[in-house]
């Protein structure tokens, strides 16, 4: 057996330095990996020899990629080409679009840990509509309040948690709590940055989907990503134009839906904030148990489900206990827990949605931000006596949004704040719900998404009491585990305070 490290991410500055000190060469491209791995299925030579051949004949490797990926339809070959992008100075609204893609890696500037400055994007749509003065005056007023709120909240938080504040190692956590509540008043135009790691197949999908987007900022990001990728890997990124499916589907759905919800008709908004369980696998516990039984037996799933439905409660619990017994706080349930689903109807703020969208293995769809749903006001804002100022700015923002929407359409949303709400629909399997619960119910999580995760978990426990037996934040894991097994787990999760 041989295991060879075929390649790894290298900073482009390092590559540029290496190229300066060597003769010109074509093979500094991820395309050779795609081409060589594509040949594995039909060429008997070892993979390292195939890679050497691809590096020696880059033009041939590129033609091979185009044939195999685009003519033969083996798009997975493009996944062997990986790109890293720094995306700097984009709005919070644009970042939401970038991070919608599931099989990519993102690390984003956090508004919880970094004190925000005055930087924000002025969209091209604002300039064309002649609304720059109105837009910038509103965003600057929001930013001034952010700094005022932060100055009020920081001493408040340190006083409220004065025992923890005695230890300098806790100061960054406490300071972050002040920032995360102050940021609710800043706009979705606020500049951010992120690191994006993406393979060639998903990059092509992103470029094609972005070509159909309405916002000019998204189109600008799209053009830059395409130009940079095409320069180093022209054979990987080919289908880049928006298709009719990408461009037209939602518009046609909207027109067809007008028969059900006629335009202008008012209808009840039953959920203006919070969460409800919209649907779930009615026999979720049995589905999970049957899947576990299926894995360890030689029977069909139907037979396993039949056996489980006639099993005694004690027998079912014994199987679940066996599945959980050796779990630690960093573990998630076995894959069999993915056979039961839950769907939640949510109304959350932009601050909460920014974190929710990171759970990309879930199925998450959302509406545009809707000022009529109200806003989420952090409790600390009221506690330090600035709620009236907060809501006054929200009223001003809503008036400006309404004025901008007449001439700018969806681009008006840039002026909305992190406090504004939208509706979202999220479907998770039980295994993914454990990931959300363990991370977001933890004491270190931001308060709004922690509250959301707690409500999701409690609703799930009622629907599937056995499969959801160990839901909870990682800080509570020892206590949860001890309730089931009578003794704590081997490892204890780290706390947020020193």
VOGU-3710 file (C-alpha; in Angstrom, 3 decimals, decimal comma):
1> xxxxxxxxxx> 0,000/0,000/0,000  1,106/3,546/-0,751  -0,590/6,731/0,414  0,702/9,882/-1,259  -0,065/13,509/-0,452  -0,931/14,613/-3,982  -1,316/18,316/-3,221  -2,604/20,901/-0,795  -3,682/24,500/-0,647  -0,795/26,902/-1,134
11> xxxxxxxxxx> -1,042/30,657/-0,688  -1,026/32,355/-4,102  1,696/34,760/-2,907  3,964/31,752/-2,318  3,153/30,421/-5,796  3,995/33,810/-7,329  7,359/33,834/-5,547  8,142/30,317/-6,737  7,198/31,185/-10,316  9,482/34,241/-10,272
21> xxxxxxxxxx> 12,482/32,045/-9,581  11,724/29,321/-12,104  11,262/29,075/-15,875  7,723/29,689/-17,183  5,493/26,662/-16,659  1,885/25,782/-17,390  1,364/23,120/-14,756  0,698/25,453/-11,821  -3,013/24,699/-12,030  -5,481/22,410/-10,240
31> xxxxxxxxxx> -6,652/21,158/-13,638  -3,941/18,497/-13,729  -5,384/16,853/-10,619  -8,846/16,744/-12,175  -7,506/15,289/-15,423  -5,306/12,663/-13,774  -7,974/11,477/-11,356  -10,487/11,313/-14,183  -8,210/8,781/-15,913  -8,073/6,459/-12,903
41> xxxxxxxxxx> -11,262/4,680/-13,949  -9,838/3,604/-17,355  -6,046/3,811/-17,136  -4,206/1,037/-15,231  -1,200/3,213/-14,333  -0,773/4,258/-10,663  -2,343/7,594/-9,735  1,007/9,312/-9,176  2,111/8,393/-12,718  -1,167/9,741/-14,087
51> xxxxxxxxxx> -0,539/13,013/-12,274  2,987/13,210/-13,717  1,594/12,656/-17,218  -1,009/15,386/-16,735  1,617/17,857/-15,533  3,796/17,056/-18,543  0,951/17,725/-21,010  -1,243/20,468/-19,598  -2,991/21,275/-22,873  -3,960/17,629/-23,268
61> xxxxxxxxxx> -5,123/17,533/-19,641  -7,353/20,527/-20,308  -8,885/18,938/-23,390  -9,433/15,782/-21,363  -11,249/17,768/-18,652  -13,551/19,374/-21,176  -14,385/16,001/-22,744  -14,881/14,084/-19,506  -16,680/16,782/-17,538  -18,774/18,508/-20,155
71> xxxxxxxxxx> -19,285/15,991/-22,955  -19,418/12,780/-20,931  -21,118/14,464/-17,971  -18,759/13,315/-15,207  -18,918/16,599/-13,286  -17,491/15,095/-10,102  -14,048/15,255/-11,750  -14,172/19,068/-11,365  -14,429/18,590/-7,601  -10,723/17,665/-7,479
81> xxxxxxxxxx> -9,839/21,260/-8,404  -10,084/23,451/-5,311  -9,956/27,243/-5,107  -9,481/29,649/-2,206  -10,820/33,197/-2,470  -10,458/36,223/-0,210  -13,713/38,179/-0,560  -13,237/41,607/0,997  -15,473/44,657/1,325  -18,788/43,012/0,477
91> xxxxxxxxxx> -22,052/43,758/2,237  -23,726/41,584/4,846  -26,607/41,173/2,361  -24,251/39,835/-0,334  -22,569/37,483/2,141  -25,950/35,868/2,774  -26,155/35,007/-0,917  -22,571/33,723/-1,106  -23,043/31,461/1,889  -26,212/29,828/0,546
101> xxxxxxxxxx> -24,095/27,246/-1,270  -23,967/23,985/0,602  -20,748/22,139/-0,266  -18,277/24,965/0,326  -16,293/26,272/3,279  -16,699/29,811/4,606  -15,106/31,739/7,448  -16,650/35,169/7,914  -15,747/38,326/9,800  -17,832/38,214/12,952
111> xxxxxxxxxx> -19,813/41,208/14,110  -19,829/39,587/17,552  -16,070/39,756/18,075  -14,893/42,732/16,005  -15,834/46,316/16,780  -17,473/47,672/13,637  -16,202/50,818/11,960  -18,052/53,067/9,540  -17,548/50,999/6,385  -20,607/50,125/4,366
121> xxxxxxxxxx> -21,478/49,386/0,753  -23,367/51,970/-1,286  -25,123/49,812/-3,892  -25,019/50,771/-7,555  -28,820/50,696/-7,502  -28,804/53,540/-4,945  -26,537/55,629/-7,156  -28,663/55,058/-10,256  -31,836/55,991/-8,372  -30,261/59,224/-7,108
131> xxxxxxxxxx> -30,861/58,188/-3,486  -27,266/58,242/-2,228  -27,773/61,086/0,244  -30,874/59,508/1,801  -29,241/56,093/1,981  -25,889/57,162/3,422  -27,451/59,515/5,981  -29,600/56,662/7,285  -26,761/54,137/7,476  -24,436/56,643/9,166
141> xxxxxxxxxx> -27,128/57,385/11,757  -27,469/53,647/12,419  -23,707/53,355/12,826  -23,583/56,239/15,300  -26,198/54,486/17,418  -24,187/51,247/17,255  -21,224/52,972/18,885  -23,461/54,693/21,442  -25,130/51,398/22,317  -21,795/49,596/22,575
151> xxxxxxxxxx> -20,467/52,282/24,935  -23,560/51,822/27,141  -23,670/48,022/26,951  -20,028/47,236/27,677  -19,944/48,552/31,283  -23,430/47,115/31,835  -22,301/43,614/30,822  -19,126/43,806/32,896  -21,153/44,912/35,936  -23,829/42,260/35,422
161> xxxxxxxxxx> -21,166/39,548/35,276  -18,699/41,162/37,648  -17,494/37,868/39,134  -16,460/36,663/35,689  -15,051/40,115/34,881  -12,522/39,759/37,711  -10,570/37,417/35,437  -8,950/39,186/32,441  -9,257/35,988/30,407  -13,043/36,469/30,348
171> xxxxxxxxxx> -12,996/40,045/29,082  -13,135/39,176/25,377  -16,282/37,069/25,948  -18,010/39,833/27,910  -16,948/42,470/25,400  -18,365/40,278/22,634  -21,743/40,166/24,369  -21,893/43,969/24,273  -20,951/44,057/20,589  -23,411/41,368/19,564
181> xxxxxxxxxx> -26,356/43,301/21,002  -25,208/46,694/19,713  -24,922/45,300/16,165  -28,703/44,764/15,913  -29,025/48,399/14,823  -26,484/48,321/11,959  -27,543/47,785/8,362  -27,239/44,892/5,948  -25,036/47,223/3,882  -22,300/46,906/6,526
191> xxxxxxxxxx> -19,056/45,710/4,976  -17,673/42,307/5,847  -15,184/39,835/4,492  -14,823/36,084/4,264  -12,544/33,302/3,146  -14,148/30,926/0,642  -12,871/27,455/-0,222  -14,764/25,851/-3,083  -14,209/23,087/-5,604  -14,531/23,608/-9,339
201> xxxxxxxxxx> -17,920/21,972/-9,692  -19,521/24,125/-7,018  -17,749/27,247/-8,229  -19,297/26,786/-11,662  -22,716/26,336/-10,040  -22,223/29,489/-7,945  -21,192/31,508/-11,012  -24,175/30,294/-13,031  -26,656/30,978/-10,213  -25,167/34,410/-9,479
211> xxxxxxxxxx> -25,535/35,359/-13,151  -29,308/35,259/-12,563  -29,304/37,448/-9,441  -30,849/40,912/-9,392  -28,344/42,728/-7,164  -25,477/44,483/-8,948  -23,102/43,674/-6,090  -23,666/39,942/-6,553  -23,044/40,239/-10,274  -19,792/42,110/-9,571
221> xxxxxxxxxx> -18,596/39,417/-7,161  -19,561/36,852/-9,748  -17,552/38,472/-12,515  -14,443/38,647/-10,372  -14,670/35,026/-9,214  -15,098/33,852/-12,804  -12,192/35,914/-14,130  -9,802/34,680/-11,445  -10,795/31,014/-11,818  -10,687/31,108/-15,622
231> xxxxxxxxxx> -7,170/32,525/-15,521  -5,728/29,470/-13,727  -8,197/26,738/-14,713  -9,969/27,464/-18,014  -11,031/23,856/-18,588  -12,943/23,521/-15,303  -15,328/26,505/-15,404  -17,329/26,503/-18,666  -21,106/26,693/-18,060  -21,408/30,180/-16,598
241> xxxxxxxxxx> -24,491/31,747/-18,171  -27,759/31,868/-16,247  -30,220/29,276/-17,472  -33,952/29,890/-17,812  -34,377/27,635/-14,778  -32,087/29,877/-12,692  -33,628/33,103/-14,013  -37,316/32,428/-14,428  -38,543/29,686/-12,073  -39,328/31,795/-8,994
251> xxxxxxxxxx> -40,942/34,548/-11,036  -43,301/32,079/-12,667  -44,070/30,478/-9,307  -44,893/33,937/-7,959  -47,322/34,631/-10,817  -48,963/31,231/-10,463  -49,266/31,720/-6,699  -51,269/34,912/-7,266  -54,295/32,695/-7,792  -53,956/31,519/-4,199
261> xxxxxxxxxx> -52,746/34,796/-2,664  -54,073/37,587/-4,936  -51,764/40,596/-4,963  -52,775/43,249/-2,477  -54,895/40,851/-0,448  -54,271/40,994/3,287  -54,087/37,670/5,026  -53,427/36,725/8,637  -49,850/36,548/9,806  -50,097/33,860/12,427
271> xxxxxxxxxx> -46,387/33,853/13,194  -44,764/37,299/13,470  -41,869/36,004/15,541  -40,718/32,753/17,032  -40,889/29,171/15,879  -43,367/26,390/15,216  -42,964/22,752/14,277  -44,539/22,640/10,818  -44,104/18,914/10,230  -42,172/15,845/11,289
281> xxxxxxxxxx> -41,892/12,124/10,711  -44,923/10,910/12,681  -43,178/7,649/13,586  -39,723/9,237/13,829  -38,551/7,222/16,831  -39,553/3,985/15,117  -37,869/5,012/11,870  -34,577/5,651/13,660  -34,841/2,431/15,658  -35,697/0,434/12,531
291> xxxxxxxxxx> -32,687/1,929/10,729  -30,413/0,918/13,631  -31,890/-2,577/13,568  -31,468/-2,722/9,793  -27,732/-1,957/10,048  -26,975/-4,725/12,559  -29,321/-7,355/11,095  -29,759/-9,056/7,727  -33,433/-8,107/7,395  -35,199/-5,647/5,097
301> xxxxxxxxxx> -36,120/-2,207/6,418  -39,825/-3,088/6,207  -39,294/-6,126/8,395  -37,203/-4,128/10,867  -39,883/-1,424/11,080  -42,520/-4,074/11,668  -40,494/-5,615/14,492  -39,910/-2,223/16,100  -43,599/-1,327/16,032  -44,403/-4,453/18,063
311> xxxxxxxxxx> -41,406/-4,105/20,422  -41,858/-3,221/24,088  -40,961/0,332/25,215  -38,135/-1,107/27,330  -36,711/-2,893/24,284  -36,798/0,279/22,225  -35,112/2,266/24,967  -32,389/-0,372/25,277  -31,485/0,075/21,599  -31,385/3,866/21,919
321> xxxxxxxxxx> -29,272/3,653/25,079  -26,831/1,410/23,229  -26,587/3,988/20,439  -25,819/6,769/22,945  -23,699/4,995/25,567  -20,252/5,787/24,155  -21,009/9,296/22,858  -18,989/12,263/24,086  -19,995/15,922/23,820  -18,124/16,285/20,509
331> xxxxxxxxxx> -19,834/13,245/18,951  -23,095/13,235/17,029  -25,499/10,326/16,725  -24,994/7,537/14,232  -26,008/8,106/10,614  -29,174/6,067/11,126  -30,605/9,092/12,955  -30,865/10,825/9,571  -33,907/8,702/8,683  -36,309/10,941/10,655
341> xxxxxxxxxx> -37,010/14,576/9,773  -38,467/17,710/11,339  -39,531/20,920/9,584  -39,664/24,240/11,445  -41,393/27,479/10,426  -39,286/30,365/11,741  -39,423/34,124/11,996  -35,924/35,315/12,895  -33,857/38,470/12,802  -31,006/39,016/10,364
351> xxxxxxxxxx> -28,611/38,506/13,287  -30,068/35,085/13,980  -30,334/34,154/10,306  -26,655/34,974/9,789  -25,830/32,081/12,109  -28,643/29,773/11,044  -27,489/29,861/7,408  -24,201/28,239/8,411  -26,006/24,930/8,962  -25,737/24,056/5,305
361> xxxxxxxxxx> -26,517/20,346/5,622  -30,050/21,325/6,611  -32,601/22,321/3,973  -33,081/26,059/4,461  -35,304/28,301/2,346  -36,297/31,852/3,170  -38,353/34,875/2,175  -37,024/38,400/1,780  -36,781/40,588/4,871  -40,189/41,973/5,792
371> xxxxxxxxxx> -40,465/45,116/7,970  -44,100/44,254/8,735  -42,834/41,330/10,824  -41,368/43,801/13,313  -37,855/43,678/14,736  -35,996/41,768/17,415  -34,788/44,065/20,203  -32,073/42,614/22,452  -33,259/42,597/26,091  -30,082/44,413/27,116
381> xxxxxxxxxx> -31,086/47,399/24,962  -34,143/47,899/27,174  -32,147/47,185/30,330  -29,722/50,054/29,653  -32,589/52,417/28,812  -32,086/52,963/25,083  -35,007/50,989/23,633  -36,853/54,150/22,552  -33,802/55,319/20,608  -33,503/51,881/19,055
391> xxxxxxxxxx> -37,150/51,788/17,932  -37,040/55,399/16,707  -34,183/54,439/14,399  -36,139/51,385/13,256  -39,091/53,633/12,373  -36,792/55,916/10,379  -35,225/52,918/8,648  -38,624/51,514/7,700  -39,673/54,844/6,176  -36,471/55,021/4,144
401> xxxxxxxxxx> -36,849/51,389/3,066  -40,373/52,069/1,821  -39,152/55,088/-0,147  -36,200/53,211/-1,654  -38,273/50,183/-2,573  -40,336/52,243/-5,033  -37,277/53,006/-7,161  -34,850/50,187/-6,287  -36,893/47,063/-5,630  -34,969/44,336/-3,710
411> xxxxxxxxxx> -31,872/46,555/-3,336  -33,819/48,602/-0,763  -33,102/45,787/1,698  -29,519/47,045/2,117  -30,801/49,733/4,490  -32,577/47,274/6,793  -30,882/46,363/10,061  -29,735/43,187/11,749  -32,866/43,485/13,911  -35,261/43,136/10,967
421> xxxxxxxxxx> -36,971/39,808/10,508  -37,673/37,327/7,764  -39,532/34,047/7,502  -37,507/30,890/6,978  -38,317/27,221/6,622  -35,754/24,697/7,799  -35,902/20,930/7,516  -33,422/18,882/9,503  -32,944/15,232/10,188  -32,465/14,254/13,802
431> xxxxxxxxxx> -28,712/13,863/13,423  -28,324/17,397/12,064  -30,594/18,682/14,843  -28,093/17,283/17,350  -25,361/19,330/15,669  -27,478/22,500/15,866  -28,492/21,804/19,456  -25,006/20,955/20,700  -23,489/24,088/19,156  -26,303/26,604/19,507
441> xxxxxxxxxx> -27,839/25,644/22,879  -24,428/25,988/24,505  -23,898/28,881/26,939  -21,306/30,407/24,579  -23,834/30,748/21,741  -25,434/34,088/20,861  -28,629/34,539/22,894  -31,170/34,702/20,027  -30,033/31,595/18,181  -29,624/29,848/21,532
451> xxxxxxxxxx> -33,267/30,572/22,302  -34,264/29,343/18,842  -32,226/26,124/19,196  -33,733/25,449/22,630  -37,263/25,777/21,252  -36,404/23,533/18,301  -35,013/20,911/20,652  -37,952/20,984/23,068  -40,445/20,622/20,203  -38,421/17,729/18,810
461> xxxxxxxxxx> -38,340/15,982/22,181  -42,134/15,953/22,253  -42,303/14,562/18,728  -39,513/11,957/19,095  -38,695/11,442/22,790  -36,341/8,494/22,277  -34,302/9,735/19,308  -33,984/13,192/20,920  -33,036/11,910/24,356  -29,613/13,626/24,429
471> xxxxxxxxxx> -30,409/16,953/22,746  -28,797/19,930/24,468  -25,810/22,262/24,413  -22,359/20,850/24,939  -22,102/22,626/28,306  -25,131/20,651/29,562  -23,947/17,344/28,131  -22,524/15,848/31,361  -25,814/16,447/33,177  -27,910/15,082/30,291
481> xxxxxxxxxx> -25,739/12,002/29,995  -25,793/11,362/33,750  -29,615/11,425/33,787  -29,681/8,541/31,334  -26,727/6,451/32,450  -26,347/7,378/36,125  -22,758/8,581/35,699  -21,114/11,424/33,769  -19,360/10,828/30,424  -15,612/10,336/30,304
491> xxxxxxxx> -14,895/13,832/29,003  -16,225/17,195/30,174  -16,725/20,030/27,657  -14,774/23,240/28,210  -16,634/26,189/29,759  -16,856/29,680/28,331  -15,393/31,328/31,443  -11,997/30,778/33,009
//
